Amino acid sequence: MAEIAFHFNVGEAQAEKLHYACRLLRKAVAARARVVVVADAQILRQLDRLLWTFSPLEFMPHCLVGHPGVTQHLLDLSPVILCEETVQPKHQDVMLNLQAEVPSGFDRFRRVIEIVSLDAIDRGQARSRWKRYTELGFTMTKHDIALQGA
């Protein structure tokens, strides 16, 4: 059964949420985990650009599904896959959900990470996802980012 973790209080703006996602991805890649990031097309384009510039001294290898030149071979090799819908990667380590709803196929992954900002709409959507995971029989772990920074 997938381990589901909610990371709460990650800033107000979408940009802060994406910077936090980059930090999580950097940590996951350093630990040799492979991650599928699920989000809408606009968020994926922003995250793709941010992953190229996030840290000037390190490259975060990733593939954007549907981008010209991205082959199945590249997807199989990439530690980070960015996609609008859950893909069927060879690995099923971690899913990072940046969508408003629970993504299909989340239960194939060992871990699912949800990032929740201070934005009222984002928090409401997170409550709905929490409720849905609970209805499906999953137990969640909470990580309050505000408390970690204090």
PyMOL CGO cylinders between C-alpha atoms (Angstrom):
from pymol import cmd
from pymol.cgo import CYLINDER

trace = [
    CYLINDER, 0.00, 0.00, 0.00, 1.30, 3.45, -0.92, 0.3, 1, 1, 1, 1, 1, 1,
    CYLINDER, 1.30, 3.45, -0.92, 2.70, 5.69, 1.81, 0.3, 1, 1, 1, 1, 1, 1,
    CYLINDER, 2.70, 5.69, 1.81, 1.08, 9.11, 1.40, 0.3, 1, 1, 1, 1, 1, 1,
    CYLINDER, 1.08, 9.11, 1.40, 2.67, 12.26, 2.82, 0.3, 1, 1, 1, 1, 1, 1,
    CYLINDER, 2.67, 12.26, 2.82, 1.17, 15.74, 2.86, 0.3, 1, 1, 1, 1, 1, 1,
    CYLINDER, 1.17, 15.74, 2.86, 3.63, 18.64, 3.14, 0.3, 1, 1, 1, 1, 1, 1,
    CYLINDER, 3.63, 18.64, 3.14, 1.61, 21.59, 4.48, 0.3, 1, 1, 1, 1, 1, 1,
    CYLINDER, 1.61, 21.59, 4.48, 2.20, 25.35, 4.71, 0.3, 1, 1, 1, 1, 1, 1,
    CYLINDER, 2.20, 25.35, 4.71, 4.56, 25.65, 1.75, 0.3, 1, 1, 1, 1, 1, 1,
    CYLINDER, 4.56, 25.65, 1.75, 4.27, 29.41, 1.17, 0.3, 1, 1, 1, 1, 1, 1,
    CYLINDER, 4.27, 29.41, 1.17, 1.46, 31.42, -0.38, 0.3, 1, 1, 1, 1, 1, 1,
    CYLINDER, 1.46, 31.42, -0.38, 2.34, 31.54, -4.06, 0.3, 1, 1, 1, 1, 1, 1,
    CYLINDER, 2.34, 31.54, -4.06, 2.56, 28.87, -6.74, 0.3, 1, 1, 1, 1, 1, 1,
    CYLINDER, 2.56, 28.87, -6.74, 6.24, 29.79, -7.22, 0.3, 1, 1, 1, 1, 1, 1,
    CYLINDER, 6.24, 29.79, -7.22, 7.01, 28.83, -3.61, 0.3, 1, 1, 1, 1, 1, 1,
    CYLINDER, 7.01, 28.83, -3.61, 5.24, 25.52, -4.08, 0.3, 1, 1, 1, 1, 1, 1,
    CYLINDER, 5.24, 25.52, -4.08, 7.31, 24.80, -7.21, 0.3, 1, 1, 1, 1, 1, 1,
    CYLINDER, 7.31, 24.80, -7.21, 10.58, 25.76, -5.48, 0.3, 1, 1, 1, 1, 1, 1,
    CYLINDER, 10.58, 25.76, -5.48, 9.68, 23.36, -2.68, 0.3, 1, 1, 1, 1, 1, 1,
    CYLINDER, 9.68, 23.36, -2.68, 8.94, 20.68, -5.30, 0.3, 1, 1, 1, 1, 1, 1,
    CYLINDER, 8.94, 20.68, -5.30, 12.43, 21.26, -6.76, 0.3, 1, 1, 1, 1, 1, 1,
    CYLINDER, 12.43, 21.26, -6.76, 14.01, 20.78, -3.34, 0.3, 1, 1, 1, 1, 1, 1,
    CYLINDER, 14.01, 20.78, -3.34, 12.07, 17.55, -2.85, 0.3, 1, 1, 1, 1, 1, 1,
    CYLINDER, 12.07, 17.55, -2.85, 13.07, 16.33, -6.30, 0.3, 1, 1, 1, 1, 1, 1,
    CYLINDER, 13.07, 16.33, -6.30, 16.73, 17.16, -5.65, 0.3, 1, 1, 1, 1, 1, 1,
    CYLINDER, 16.73, 17.16, -5.65, 16.60, 15.18, -2.41, 0.3, 1, 1, 1, 1, 1, 1,
    CYLINDER, 16.60, 15.18, -2.41, 14.86, 12.24, -4.08, 0.3, 1, 1, 1, 1, 1, 1,
    CYLINDER, 14.86, 12.24, -4.08, 17.34, 12.12, -6.98, 0.3, 1, 1, 1, 1, 1, 1,
    CYLINDER, 17.34, 12.12, -6.98, 20.26, 12.30, -4.53, 0.3, 1, 1, 1, 1, 1, 1,
    CYLINDER, 20.26, 12.30, -4.53, 18.75, 9.29, -2.75, 0.3, 1, 1, 1, 1, 1, 1,
    CYLINDER, 18.75, 9.29, -2.75, 18.48, 7.52, -6.14, 0.3, 1, 1, 1, 1, 1, 1,
    CYLINDER, 18.48, 7.52, -6.14, 14.69, 7.51, -6.03, 0.3, 1, 1, 1, 1, 1, 1,
    CYLINDER, 14.69, 7.51, -6.03, 12.76, 7.91, -9.26, 0.3, 1, 1, 1, 1, 1, 1,
    CYLINDER, 12.76, 7.91, -9.26, 9.83, 10.31, -9.30, 0.3, 1, 1, 1, 1, 1, 1,
    CYLINDER, 9.83, 10.31, -9.30, 6.80, 10.85, -11.50, 0.3, 1, 1, 1, 1, 1, 1,
    CYLINDER, 6.80, 10.85, -11.50, 5.42, 14.39, -11.14, 0.3, 1, 1, 1, 1, 1, 1,
    CYLINDER, 5.42, 14.39, -11.14, 1.76, 14.77, -12.12, 0.3, 1, 1, 1, 1, 1, 1,
    CYLINDER, 1.76, 14.77, -12.12, 0.37, 18.25, -12.83, 0.3, 1, 1, 1, 1, 1, 1,
    CYLINDER, 0.37, 18.25, -12.83, -1.45, 20.25, -15.47, 0.3, 1, 1, 1, 1, 1, 1,
    CYLINDER, -1.45, 20.25, -15.47, 0.46, 21.39, -18.58, 0.3, 1, 1, 1, 1, 1, 1,
    CYLINDER, 0.46, 21.39, -18.58, 1.07, 24.96, -17.38, 0.3, 1, 1, 1, 1, 1, 1,
    CYLINDER, 1.07, 24.96, -17.38, 2.52, 23.84, -14.04, 0.3, 1, 1, 1, 1, 1, 1,
    CYLINDER, 2.52, 23.84, -14.04, 4.67, 21.24, -15.80, 0.3, 1, 1, 1, 1, 1, 1,
    CYLINDER, 4.67, 21.24, -15.80, 6.13, 23.86, -18.16, 0.3, 1, 1, 1, 1, 1, 1,
    CYLINDER, 6.13, 23.86, -18.16, 6.95, 26.11, -15.18, 0.3, 1, 1, 1, 1, 1, 1,
    CYLINDER, 6.95, 26.11, -15.18, 8.52, 23.22, -13.28, 0.3, 1, 1, 1, 1, 1, 1,
    CYLINDER, 8.52, 23.22, -13.28, 10.48, 22.12, -16.36, 0.3, 1, 1, 1, 1, 1, 1,
    CYLINDER, 10.48, 22.12, -16.36, 12.00, 25.62, -16.69, 0.3, 1, 1, 1, 1, 1, 1,
    CYLINDER, 12.00, 25.62, -16.69, 12.67, 25.81, -12.96, 0.3, 1, 1, 1, 1, 1, 1,
    CYLINDER, 12.67, 25.81, -12.96, 14.47, 22.46, -12.93, 0.3, 1, 1, 1, 1, 1, 1,
    CYLINDER, 14.47, 22.46, -12.93, 16.91, 23.83, -15.52, 0.3, 1, 1, 1, 1, 1, 1,
    CYLINDER, 16.91, 23.83, -15.52, 17.70, 26.91, -13.42, 0.3, 1, 1, 1, 1, 1, 1,
    CYLINDER, 17.70, 26.91, -13.42, 16.95, 25.90, -9.82, 0.3, 1, 1, 1, 1, 1, 1,
    CYLINDER, 16.95, 25.90, -9.82, 20.57, 25.33, -8.81, 0.3, 1, 1, 1, 1, 1, 1,
    CYLINDER, 20.57, 25.33, -8.81, 23.38, 26.83, -10.87, 0.3, 1, 1, 1, 1, 1, 1,
    CYLINDER, 23.38, 26.83, -10.87, 25.87, 24.15, -9.82, 0.3, 1, 1, 1, 1, 1, 1,
    CYLINDER, 25.87, 24.15, -9.82, 23.82, 21.02, -10.44, 0.3, 1, 1, 1, 1, 1, 1,
    CYLINDER, 23.82, 21.02, -10.44, 21.60, 19.63, -13.16, 0.3, 1, 1, 1, 1, 1, 1,
    CYLINDER, 21.60, 19.63, -13.16, 18.36, 17.90, -12.28, 0.3, 1, 1, 1, 1, 1, 1,
    CYLINDER, 18.36, 17.90, -12.28, 17.82, 15.27, -15.00, 0.3, 1, 1, 1, 1, 1, 1,
    CYLINDER, 17.82, 15.27, -15.00, 14.19, 15.08, -16.03, 0.3, 1, 1, 1, 1, 1, 1,
    CYLINDER, 14.19, 15.08, -16.03, 11.89, 14.44, -18.99, 0.3, 1, 1, 1, 1, 1, 1,
    CYLINDER, 11.89, 14.44, -18.99, 8.66, 16.19, -19.91, 0.3, 1, 1, 1, 1, 1, 1,
    CYLINDER, 8.66, 16.19, -19.91, 6.26, 13.66, -21.45, 0.3, 1, 1, 1, 1, 1, 1,
    CYLINDER, 6.26, 13.66, -21.45, 5.10, 14.85, -24.87, 0.3, 1, 1, 1, 1, 1, 1,
    CYLINDER, 5.10, 14.85, -24.87, 8.02, 17.22, -25.37, 0.3, 1, 1, 1, 1, 1, 1,
    CYLINDER, 8.02, 17.22, -25.37, 9.65, 16.85, -28.81, 0.3, 1, 1, 1, 1, 1, 1,
    CYLINDER, 9.65, 16.85, -28.81, 12.54, 14.40, -28.73, 0.3, 1, 1, 1, 1, 1, 1,
    CYLINDER, 12.54, 14.40, -28.73, 11.45, 12.63, -25.55, 0.3, 1, 1, 1, 1, 1, 1,
    CYLINDER, 11.45, 12.63, -25.55, 11.44, 8.92, -26.33, 0.3, 1, 1, 1, 1, 1, 1,
    CYLINDER, 11.44, 8.92, -26.33, 10.37, 5.97, -24.25, 0.3, 1, 1, 1, 1, 1, 1,
    CYLINDER, 10.37, 5.97, -24.25, 14.05, 5.15, -23.80, 0.3, 1, 1, 1, 1, 1, 1,
    CYLINDER, 14.05, 5.15, -23.80, 14.66, 8.60, -22.23, 0.3, 1, 1, 1, 1, 1, 1,
    CYLINDER, 14.66, 8.60, -22.23, 11.62, 8.18, -20.00, 0.3, 1, 1, 1, 1, 1, 1,
    CYLINDER, 11.62, 8.18, -20.00, 12.93, 4.81, -18.83, 0.3, 1, 1, 1, 1, 1, 1,
    CYLINDER, 12.93, 4.81, -18.83, 16.30, 6.36, -17.94, 0.3, 1, 1, 1, 1, 1, 1,
    CYLINDER, 16.30, 6.36, -17.94, 15.12, 9.62, -16.39, 0.3, 1, 1, 1, 1, 1, 1,
    CYLINDER, 15.12, 9.62, -16.39, 14.93, 9.85, -12.60, 0.3, 1, 1, 1, 1, 1, 1,
    CYLINDER, 14.93, 9.85, -12.60, 12.23, 12.54, -12.88, 0.3, 1, 1, 1, 1, 1, 1,
    CYLINDER, 12.23, 12.54, -12.88, 9.28, 12.30, -15.27, 0.3, 1, 1, 1, 1, 1, 1,
    CYLINDER, 9.28, 12.30, -15.27, 6.90, 15.25, -15.65, 0.3, 1, 1, 1, 1, 1, 1,
    CYLINDER, 6.90, 15.25, -15.65, 3.45, 14.31, -17.01, 0.3, 1, 1, 1, 1, 1, 1,
    CYLINDER, 3.45, 14.31, -17.01, -0.17, 15.45, -17.13, 0.3, 1, 1, 1, 1, 1, 1,
    CYLINDER, -0.17, 15.45, -17.13, -1.55, 11.98, -16.51, 0.3, 1, 1, 1, 1, 1, 1,
    CYLINDER, -1.55, 11.98, -16.51, -0.01, 9.12, -14.65, 0.3, 1, 1, 1, 1, 1, 1,
    CYLINDER, -0.01, 9.12, -14.65, 2.32, 7.24, -16.97, 0.3, 1, 1, 1, 1, 1, 1,
    CYLINDER, 2.32, 7.24, -16.97, 3.30, 3.61, -16.62, 0.3, 1, 1, 1, 1, 1, 1,
    CYLINDER, 3.30, 3.61, -16.62, 7.02, 3.96, -15.87, 0.3, 1, 1, 1, 1, 1, 1,
    CYLINDER, 7.02, 3.96, -15.87, 9.25, 0.99, -15.31, 0.3, 1, 1, 1, 1, 1, 1,
    CYLINDER, 9.25, 0.99, -15.31, 9.80, 2.33, -11.80, 0.3, 1, 1, 1, 1, 1, 1,
    CYLINDER, 9.80, 2.33, -11.80, 7.14, 3.02, -9.22, 0.3, 1, 1, 1, 1, 1, 1,
    CYLINDER, 7.14, 3.02, -9.22, 9.10, 4.68, -6.47, 0.3, 1, 1, 1, 1, 1, 1,
    CYLINDER, 9.10, 4.68, -6.47, 7.56, 8.09, -5.83, 0.3, 1, 1, 1, 1, 1, 1,
    CYLINDER, 7.56, 8.09, -5.83, 4.71, 10.15, -7.25, 0.3, 1, 1, 1, 1, 1, 1,
    CYLINDER, 4.71, 10.15, -7.25, 4.64, 13.89, -6.58, 0.3, 1, 1, 1, 1, 1, 1,
    CYLINDER, 4.64, 13.89, -6.58, 1.09, 15.13, -7.12, 0.3, 1, 1, 1, 1, 1, 1,
    CYLINDER, 1.09, 15.13, -7.12, 0.66, 18.78, -8.04, 0.3, 1, 1, 1, 1, 1, 1,
    CYLINDER, 0.66, 18.78, -8.04, -2.89, 18.31, -9.34, 0.3, 1, 1, 1, 1, 1, 1,
    CYLINDER, -2.89, 18.31, -9.34, -6.07, 19.47, -7.64, 0.3, 1, 1, 1, 1, 1, 1,
    CYLINDER, -6.07, 19.47, -7.64, -7.40, 15.90, -7.44, 0.3, 1, 1, 1, 1, 1, 1,
    CYLINDER, -7.40, 15.90, -7.44, -6.13, 12.45, -6.52, 0.3, 1, 1, 1, 1, 1, 1,
    CYLINDER, -6.13, 12.45, -6.52, -4.35, 11.15, -9.63, 0.3, 1, 1, 1, 1, 1, 1,
    CYLINDER, -4.35, 11.15, -9.63, -5.31, 7.84, -11.18, 0.3, 1, 1, 1, 1, 1, 1,
    CYLINDER, -5.31, 7.84, -11.18, -2.82, 5.06, -10.61, 0.3, 1, 1, 1, 1, 1, 1,
    CYLINDER, -2.82, 5.06, -10.61, -1.34, 6.65, -7.48, 0.3, 1, 1, 1, 1, 1, 1,
    CYLINDER, -1.34, 6.65, -7.48, -1.63, 3.34, -5.63, 0.3, 1, 1, 1, 1, 1, 1,
    CYLINDER, -1.63, 3.34, -5.63, 1.00, 1.70, -7.89, 0.3, 1, 1, 1, 1, 1, 1,
    CYLINDER, 1.00, 1.70, -7.89, 3.70, 3.86, -6.27, 0.3, 1, 1, 1, 1, 1, 1,
    CYLINDER, 3.70, 3.86, -6.27, 5.49, 3.17, -3.00, 0.3, 1, 1, 1, 1, 1, 1,
    CYLINDER, 5.49, 3.17, -3.00, 5.18, 6.82, -1.93, 0.3, 1, 1, 1, 1, 1, 1,
    CYLINDER, 5.18, 6.82, -1.93, 2.89, 9.68, -2.89, 0.3, 1, 1, 1, 1, 1, 1,
    CYLINDER, 2.89, 9.68, -2.89, 3.78, 13.23, -1.91, 0.3, 1, 1, 1, 1, 1, 1,
    CYLINDER, 3.78, 13.23, -1.91, 1.25, 16.05, -1.81, 0.3, 1, 1, 1, 1, 1, 1,
    CYLINDER, 1.25, 16.05, -1.81, 2.43, 19.66, -1.49, 0.3, 1, 1, 1, 1, 1, 1,
    CYLINDER, 2.43, 19.66, -1.49, -0.04, 22.14, 0.03, 0.3, 1, 1, 1, 1, 1, 1,
    CYLINDER, -0.04, 22.14, 0.03, 0.46, 25.91, 0.09, 0.3, 1, 1, 1, 1, 1, 1,
    CYLINDER, 0.46, 25.91, 0.09, -1.19, 28.45, 2.38, 0.3, 1, 1, 1, 1, 1, 1,
    CYLINDER, -1.19, 28.45, 2.38, -3.54, 29.48, -0.44, 0.3, 1, 1, 1, 1, 1, 1,
    CYLINDER, -3.54, 29.48, -0.44, -7.18, 28.91, 0.61, 0.3, 1, 1, 1, 1, 1, 1,
    CYLINDER, -7.18, 28.91, 0.61, -8.16, 27.21, -2.66, 0.3, 1, 1, 1, 1, 1, 1,
    CYLINDER, -8.16, 27.21, -2.66, -5.10, 24.94, -2.56, 0.3, 1, 1, 1, 1, 1, 1,
    CYLINDER, -5.10, 24.94, -2.56, -5.85, 24.01, 1.07, 0.3, 1, 1, 1, 1, 1, 1,
    CYLINDER, -5.85, 24.01, 1.07, -9.47, 23.19, 0.19, 0.3, 1, 1, 1, 1, 1, 1,
    CYLINDER, -9.47, 23.19, 0.19, -8.37, 20.95, -2.67, 0.3, 1, 1, 1, 1, 1, 1,
    CYLINDER, -8.37, 20.95, -2.67, -5.89, 19.24, -0.33, 0.3, 1, 1, 1, 1, 1, 1,
    CYLINDER, -5.89, 19.24, -0.33, -8.68, 18.56, 2.18, 0.3, 1, 1, 1, 1, 1, 1,
    CYLINDER, -8.68, 18.56, 2.18, -10.66, 16.88, -0.60, 0.3, 1, 1, 1, 1, 1, 1,
    CYLINDER, -10.66, 16.88, -0.60, -7.67, 14.73, -1.58, 0.3, 1, 1, 1, 1, 1, 1,
    CYLINDER, -7.67, 14.73, -1.58, -7.06, 13.82, 2.09, 0.3, 1, 1, 1, 1, 1, 1,
    CYLINDER, -7.06, 13.82, 2.09, -10.70, 12.79, 2.43, 0.3, 1, 1, 1, 1, 1, 1,
    CYLINDER, -10.70, 12.79, 2.43, -10.52, 10.72, -0.78, 0.3, 1, 1, 1, 1, 1, 1,
    CYLINDER, -10.52, 10.72, -0.78, -7.35, 8.91, 0.32, 0.3, 1, 1, 1, 1, 1, 1,
    CYLINDER, -7.35, 8.91, 0.32, -9.03, 8.20, 3.69, 0.3, 1, 1, 1, 1, 1, 1,
    CYLINDER, -9.03, 8.20, 3.69, -12.13, 6.83, 1.95, 0.3, 1, 1, 1, 1, 1, 1,
    CYLINDER, -12.13, 6.83, 1.95, -9.84, 4.51, -0.03, 0.3, 1, 1, 1, 1, 1, 1,
    CYLINDER, -9.84, 4.51, -0.03, -8.31, 3.20, 3.21, 0.3, 1, 1, 1, 1, 1, 1,
    CYLINDER, -8.31, 3.20, 3.21, -4.96, 5.00, 3.16, 0.3, 1, 1, 1, 1, 1, 1,
    CYLINDER, -4.96, 5.00, 3.16, -3.29, 6.59, 6.16, 0.3, 1, 1, 1, 1, 1, 1,
    CYLINDER, -3.29, 6.59, 6.16, -1.49, 9.90, 5.62, 0.3, 1, 1, 1, 1, 1, 1,
    CYLINDER, -1.49, 9.90, 5.62, 1.58, 11.42, 7.20, 0.3, 1, 1, 1, 1, 1, 1,
    CYLINDER, 1.58, 11.42, 7.20, 1.66, 15.18, 7.88, 0.3, 1, 1, 1, 1, 1, 1,
    CYLINDER, 1.66, 15.18, 7.88, 4.75, 17.35, 7.49, 0.3, 1, 1, 1, 1, 1, 1,
    CYLINDER, 4.75, 17.35, 7.49, 4.17, 20.95, 8.61, 0.3, 1, 1, 1, 1, 1, 1,
    CYLINDER, 4.17, 20.95, 8.61, 6.82, 22.97, 6.80, 0.3, 1, 1, 1, 1, 1, 1,
    CYLINDER, 6.82, 22.97, 6.80, 6.10, 26.05, 8.93, 0.3, 1, 1, 1, 1, 1, 1,
    CYLINDER, 6.10, 26.05, 8.93, 7.08, 24.12, 12.07, 0.3, 1, 1, 1, 1, 1, 1,
    CYLINDER, 7.08, 24.12, 12.07, 10.24, 22.74, 10.45, 0.3, 1, 1, 1, 1, 1, 1,
    CYLINDER, 10.24, 22.74, 10.45, 11.41, 26.23, 9.58, 0.3, 1, 1, 1, 1, 1, 1,
    CYLINDER, 11.41, 26.23, 9.58, 10.82, 27.54, 13.12, 0.3, 1, 1, 1, 1, 1, 1,
]
cmd.load_cgo(trace, "trace")
